[in-house]
Amino acid sequence: MTQSVLTDFSNRHTELFGRHTVNLGHTFAASPLFTDDALASLIERAPAGSYHVNTMDVTTHDPRTRREGIVDGLSGAEAIEAVRRGHIWILIQDPGRYDPQYSAMLRGIYDEFEARMPGFKSYKQKLSILISSPKVQVYYHADVPGQTLWQVRGHKRVYLYPNTAPFLPQDALERIVLGEAHEISLKYEPWFDEYAEVIDLAPGRMLHWPLNGPHRIVNADCLNVSFTTEHWTNDLRNAYAVNYANGIMRGRLGAKSLSRPESGPGMWARFGLAAAWKAAGMQKARKHHFKVDFKVDLDAPWCVRPIPPFDLTR
């Protein structure tokens, strides 16, 4: 193992990882890869379709206020200034495609995970960088792969919820896995917060939580820079296949009560159904589409200027 990026990992975290919330220190808060200049350069090099730009009403938990936008005609430095002034976030996906330093960083993280946790083997690792405005929110949602959130600059409050009903209904997760619904389509009720684990995340801290765990995030009154890593393991792949196949059986065949086997014939039958359905391209026409209706503009209120809407598929 090369130089460690985790500052307070202990043996107990091997038992907790993937099963419970893990909150660890890391060294990336001091990395030159997350300065304004480095991030501005990334924005300028990011090809169309490799990033998301969003705005929302910061005074509500209503995900219907979230809108999809574009950065067009701005320098990277101007885009970051818009984030600092406005109500927007920019999510740069897979920056290692155009800067190998980020690929090396991602490899280092998972090399360390595997060195510290015997038996942990992952693949299809991915890194995304989020540059977000003061007070903006990431609405209540659930991710499909294994997820870890790394805070680099600024402060945010993270609400983590149980990954079971009513916080995560089985049929709602299946629609997300199938790509028929957006991650933020999950129903949220204010009383869910009574059952949430609430963590204030500062620079140099990271969080990992159980698979598909619903969560939402609220930035403090400061610009935030964070990144996420995602990964797959054989167990996570199997859970995905079971949810995918159950979604097919529920939505196409009218099945109601569906188990989620973790092994054995039931799991492998679902694995085969999911693989065959994907190979046949049966799900492509039902994929969720994004509608873009604003551009980032330093002269507009909250740096958001409406534009004629158009559909964007990613």
C-alpha positions as CSV (number, residue, x, y, z in Angstrom):
1,M,0.0,0.0,0.0
2,T,1.3,3.5,-0.9
3,Q,0.8,6.6,1.2
4,S,-2.4,6.3,3.1
5,V,-5.4,8.6,2.3
6,L,-7.4,7.4,5.3
7,T,-6.3,9.0,8.6
8,D,-8.2,7.0,11.3
9,F,-9.2,3.6,9.8
10,S,-9.2,0.9,12.4
11,N,-10.0,-2.8,12.4
12,R,-13.6,-2.3,13.3
13,H,-14.3,-0.5,10.1
14,T,-13.7,-3.7,8.2
15,E,-16.7,-5.1,9.9
16,L,-18.8,-2.0,9.5
17,F,-18.0,-1.2,5.9
18,G,-21.1,-1.9,3.6
19,R,-23.3,-2.7,6.6
20,H,-23.3,0.4,8.7
21,T,-22.4,4.1,8.4
22,V,-18.6,4.7,8.3
23,N,-17.3,8.2,9.0
24,L,-13.5,8.5,8.4
25,G,-10.8,11.1,8.1
26,H,-9.0,11.6,4.8
27,T,-6.1,13.7,3.3
28,F,-7.7,15.2,0.2
29,A,-8.7,18.5,1.8
30,A,-5.1,19.6,1.2
31,S,-4.9,18.2,-2.4
32,P,-4.0,20.7,-5.2
33,L,-6.5,18.7,-7.4
34,F,-9.4,20.6,-5.7
35,T,-8.3,24.2,-5.8
36,D,-10.3,26.8,-7.8
37,D,-7.7,26.7,-10.6
38,A,-7.7,22.9,-10.9
39,L,-11.5,22.8,-10.9
40,A,-11.8,25.6,-13.4
41,S,-9.5,23.7,-15.7
42,L,-11.6,20.6,-15.3
43,I,-14.8,22.5,-16.2
44,E,-13.2,23.8,-19.4
45,R,-12.0,20.4,-20.5
46,A,-15.2,18.5,-19.6
47,P,-16.9,17.4,-22.8
48,A,-20.6,18.0,-23.3
49,G,-22.6,15.3,-21.6
50,S,-20.0,14.5,-19.0
51,Y,-21.4,16.9,-16.4
52,H,-24.6,17.9,-14.8
53,V,-25.6,21.4,-13.8
54,N,-28.6,21.9,-11.5
55,T,-30.5,24.5,-9.6
56,M,-33.3,24.3,-7.1
57,D,-35.3,26.3,-4.5
58,V,-33.1,26.2,-1.4
59,T,-36.1,27.0,0.9
60,T,-38.0,23.7,0.2
61,H,-37.5,20.0,0.2
62,D,-39.6,19.7,-3.0
63,P,-37.6,17.9,-5.7
64,R,-39.9,19.3,-8.4
65,T,-38.0,22.6,-8.0
66,R,-34.8,20.9,-9.2
67,R,-33.9,21.9,-12.8
68,E,-31.2,20.8,-15.3
69,G,-29.0,23.3,-17.0
70,I,-25.8,23.9,-19.0
71,V,-22.6,25.9,-18.7
72,D,-22.2,27.7,-22.1
73,G,-19.9,30.5,-23.0
74,L,-18.2,30.8,-19.6
75,S,-14.6,30.2,-18.5
76,G,-14.0,27.7,-15.8
77,A,-13.2,30.5,-13.4
78,E,-16.5,32.2,-14.3
79,A,-18.5,29.0,-13.7
80,I,-17.0,28.6,-10.2
81,E,-17.7,32.2,-9.4
82,A,-21.3,31.6,-10.5
83,V,-21.4,28.6,-8.1
84,R,-20.1,30.8,-5.3
85,R,-22.7,33.5,-5.9
86,G,-25.7,31.4,-7.0
87,H,-27.9,28.5,-6.3
88,I,-26.4,25.9,-8.5
89,W,-24.2,22.8,-8.5
90,I,-21.8,21.4,-11.1
91,L,-21.2,17.7,-11.1
92,I,-18.2,16.6,-13.1
93,Q,-18.4,12.9,-13.9
94,D,-15.3,10.7,-14.4
95,P,-12.7,13.5,-14.5
96,G,-10.0,10.9,-15.0
97,R,-11.0,10.7,-18.6
98,Y,-9.2,14.0,-19.3
99,D,-6.9,14.3,-16.3
100,P,-5.0,11.1,-15.3
101,Q,-4.3,12.5,-11.8
102,Y,-7.9,11.8,-10.9
103,S,-7.7,8.3,-12.2
104,A,-4.6,7.7,-10.1
105,M,-6.4,9.2,-7.0
106,L,-9.4,6.8,-7.5
107,R,-7.1,3.8,-7.9
108,G,-5.3,4.8,-4.7
109,I,-8.5,4.9,-2.8
110,Y,-9.6,1.5,-3.8
111,D,-6.2,0.0,-3.5
112,E,-6.2,1.2,0.1
113,F,-9.7,-0.2,0.7
114,E,-8.7,-3.6,-0.5
115,A,-5.4,-3.5,1.4
116,R,-7.2,-2.6,4.7
117,M,-10.2,-4.9,4.3
118,P,-9.3,-8.5,3.5
119,G,-11.8,-10.0,1.1
120,F,-13.1,-6.7,-0.3
121,K,-12.8,-6.8,-4.1
122,S,-14.5,-4.1,-6.2
123,Y,-14.7,-3.1,-9.9
124,K,-16.3,-0.5,-12.1
125,Q,-15.1,2.2,-9.7
126,K,-16.1,5.8,-10.6
127,L,-15.3,9.2,-9.3
128,S,-17.5,12.4,-9.6
129,I,-16.7,15.9,-8.3
130,L,-19.4,18.2,-7.0
131,I,-18.9,22.0,-6.8
132,S,-22.0,23.4,-5.1
133,S,-23.3,26.8,-3.9
134,P,-24.0,27.9,-0.4
135,K,-27.3,26.5,1.0
136,V,-28.1,24.3,-2.0
137,Q,-29.5,20.8,-1.4
138,V,-29.2,17.3,-2.7
139,Y,-32.7,16.1,-2.4
140,Y,-33.8,12.9,-0.8
141,H,-32.7,10.0,-3.1
142,A,-31.0,6.6,-3.2
143,D,-28.0,5.6,-5.3
144,V,-27.7,2.2,-7.1
145,P,-24.0,1.3,-6.7
146,G,-22.0,1.4,-3.5
147,Q,-21.3,5.0,-2.5
148,T,-18.8,7.1,-0.5
149,L,-18.9,10.9,-0.1
150,W,-15.7,12.8,0.5
151,Q,-15.8,16.4,1.8
152,V,-12.9,18.6,0.6
153,R,-14.0,22.2,1.1
154,G,-16.9,23.8,3.0
155,H,-19.4,22.1,5.3
156,K,-22.6,20.2,4.7
157,R,-25.2,18.3,6.8
158,V,-26.0,14.8,5.7
159,Y,-29.2,13.0,6.6
160,L,-29.0,9.2,6.3
161,Y,-32.1,7.0,6.4
162,P,-32.8,3.3,6.7
163,N,-32.7,1.4,3.4
164,T,-36.0,-0.3,4.0
165,A,-39.7,0.7,3.7
166,P,-41.3,3.1,4.2
167,F,-38.1,5.1,3.6
168,L,-37.2,3.0,0.5
169,P,-40.2,1.1,-0.9
170,Q,-39.1,-1.9,-2.9
171,D,-41.1,-1.0,-6.0
172,A,-39.6,2.5,-6.0
173,L,-36.1,1.2,-5.9
174,E,-36.8,-1.2,-8.7
175,R,-37.9,1.7,-11.0
176,I,-34.7,3.5,-10.2
177,V,-32.6,0.4,-11.0
178,L,-34.5,0.0,-14.3
179,G,-33.8,3.6,-15.2
180,E,-37.5,4.4,-15.4
181,A,-37.4,6.9,-12.5
182,H,-34.9,9.5,-11.3
183,E,-33.0,8.9,-8.0
184,I,-34.9,11.8,-6.5
185,S,-38.3,10.3,-7.3
186,L,-38.5,8.7,-3.9
187,K,-41.3,10.0,-1.7
188,Y,-40.0,12.1,1.3
189,E,-41.9,13.0,4.4
190,P,-40.6,15.5,7.0
191,W,-41.2,12.9,9.8
192,F,-38.6,10.7,8.1
193,D,-36.0,13.0,9.8
194,E,-37.0,11.5,13.2
195,Y,-35.3,8.3,12.0
196,A,-32.3,9.8,10.2
197,E,-28.7,9.7,11.2
198,V,-27.6,13.3,11.0
199,I,-23.9,14.0,10.3
200,D,-22.2,17.4,9.9
201,L,-19.5,16.8,7.4
202,A,-16.3,19.0,7.5
203,P,-13.3,19.1,5.1
204,G,-11.2,16.0,5.5
205,R,-14.1,13.7,6.4
206,M,-15.8,11.0,4.4
207,L,-19.0,8.9,4.7
208,H,-19.9,5.5,3.5
209,W,-23.4,3.9,4.1
210,P,-25.3,0.7,3.4
211,L,-26.3,-0.1,-0.2
212,N,-29.2,2.1,-1.5
213,G,-29.5,4.0,1.7
214,P,-31.7,7.0,1.1
215,H,-30.1,10.3,2.0
216,R,-30.3,14.0,1.5
217,I,-27.7,16.8,1.9
218,V,-27.9,20.5,2.8
219,N,-24.9,22.8,2.3
220,A,-23.9,25.3,4.9
221,D,-23.7,29.0,3.9
222,C,-20.4,28.5,2.0
223,L,-19.2,27.1,-1.3
224,N,-18.7,23.3,-1.1
225,V,-16.4,21.0,-3.0
226,S,-16.8,17.3,-2.5
227,F,-16.5,14.1,-4.5
228,T,-18.2,10.8,-4.6
229,T,-16.7,7.4,-5.3
230,E,-18.9,4.5,-6.4
231,H,-18.1,0.8,-6.9
232,W,-19.5,-2.6,-7.5
233,T,-18.8,-6.0,-5.8
234,N,-20.2,-9.4,-6.7
235,D,-22.7,-9.0,-3.8
236,L,-23.8,-5.5,-5.0
237,R,-24.1,-6.8,-8.6
238,N,-26.3,-9.7,-7.5
239,A,-28.5,-7.3,-5.5
240,Y,-28.8,-5.1,-8.5
241,A,-29.8,-8.0,-10.7
242,V,-32.5,-9.2,-8.3
243,N,-34.0,-5.7,-8.1
244,Y,-33.8,-5.3,-11.9
245,A,-35.5,-8.7,-12.5
246,N,-38.1,-8.0,-9.8
247,G,-38.9,-4.7,-11.5
248,I,-39.5,-6.5,-14.8
249,M,-41.8,-9.1,-13.1
250,R,-43.7,-6.4,-11.2
251,G,-44.1,-3.9,-14.1
252,R,-44.6,-6.3,-17.0
253,L,-46.1,-9.4,-15.4
254,G,-48.1,-7.9,-12.6
255,A,-46.2,-9.8,-9.8
256,K,-47.0,-8.4,-6.4
257,S,-45.1,-10.0,-3.5
258,L,-41.5,-10.6,-4.6
259,S,-38.7,-11.8,-2.5
260,R,-35.1,-10.6,-2.8
261,P,-32.9,-13.7,-2.6
262,E,-29.2,-13.2,-1.9
263,S,-28.1,-16.6,-3.1
264,G,-29.4,-19.9,-4.6
265,P,-31.7,-20.7,-7.5
266,G,-34.0,-17.7,-7.0
267,M,-31.1,-15.3,-7.2
268,W,-29.6,-16.9,-10.2
269,A,-32.9,-17.1,-12.0
270,R,-33.3,-13.4,-11.5
271,F,-29.7,-12.8,-12.6
272,G,-30.5,-14.6,-15.9
273,L,-33.7,-12.7,-16.5
274,A,-32.0,-9.3,-15.9
275,A,-29.1,-10.3,-18.2
276,A,-31.4,-11.4,-21.0
277,W,-33.6,-8.4,-20.8
278,K,-30.6,-6.0,-20.9
279,A,-29.1,-8.0,-23.8
280,A,-32.3,-7.7,-25.8
281,G,-32.4,-3.9,-25.3
282,M,-35.9,-4.1,-23.9
283,Q,-35.4,-1.3,-21.4
284,K,-33.9,1.4,-23.6
285,A,-37.2,3.0,-24.6
286,R,-38.2,3.4,-21.0
287,K,-35.2,5.3,-19.8
288,H,-35.6,8.6,-17.9
289,H,-34.8,11.7,-19.9
290,F,-33.5,15.1,-18.6
291,K,-35.0,18.4,-19.7
292,V,-32.6,21.3,-19.8
293,D,-34.2,24.7,-19.2
294,F,-31.5,27.1,-18.0
295,K,-27.9,28.2,-18.5
296,V,-25.5,29.5,-15.9
297,D,-25.2,33.3,-16.2
298,L,-23.3,35.6,-13.8
299,D,-25.7,38.5,-14.6
300,A,-28.9,36.5,-13.9
301,P,-30.6,36.2,-10.5
302,W,-28.9,33.4,-8.6
303,C,-26.8,33.0,-11.8
304,V,-29.7,31.1,-13.5
305,R,-31.0,32.3,-16.8
306,P,-34.0,30.5,-18.4
307,I,-33.6,29.1,-21.9
308,P,-36.0,27.3,-24.2
309,P,-36.2,23.7,-22.8
310,F,-34.8,20.7,-24.7
311,D,-34.4,17.0,-23.9
312,L,-31.0,15.6,-23.0
313,T,-30.3,11.9,-22.6
314,R,-27.3,10.7,-20.6
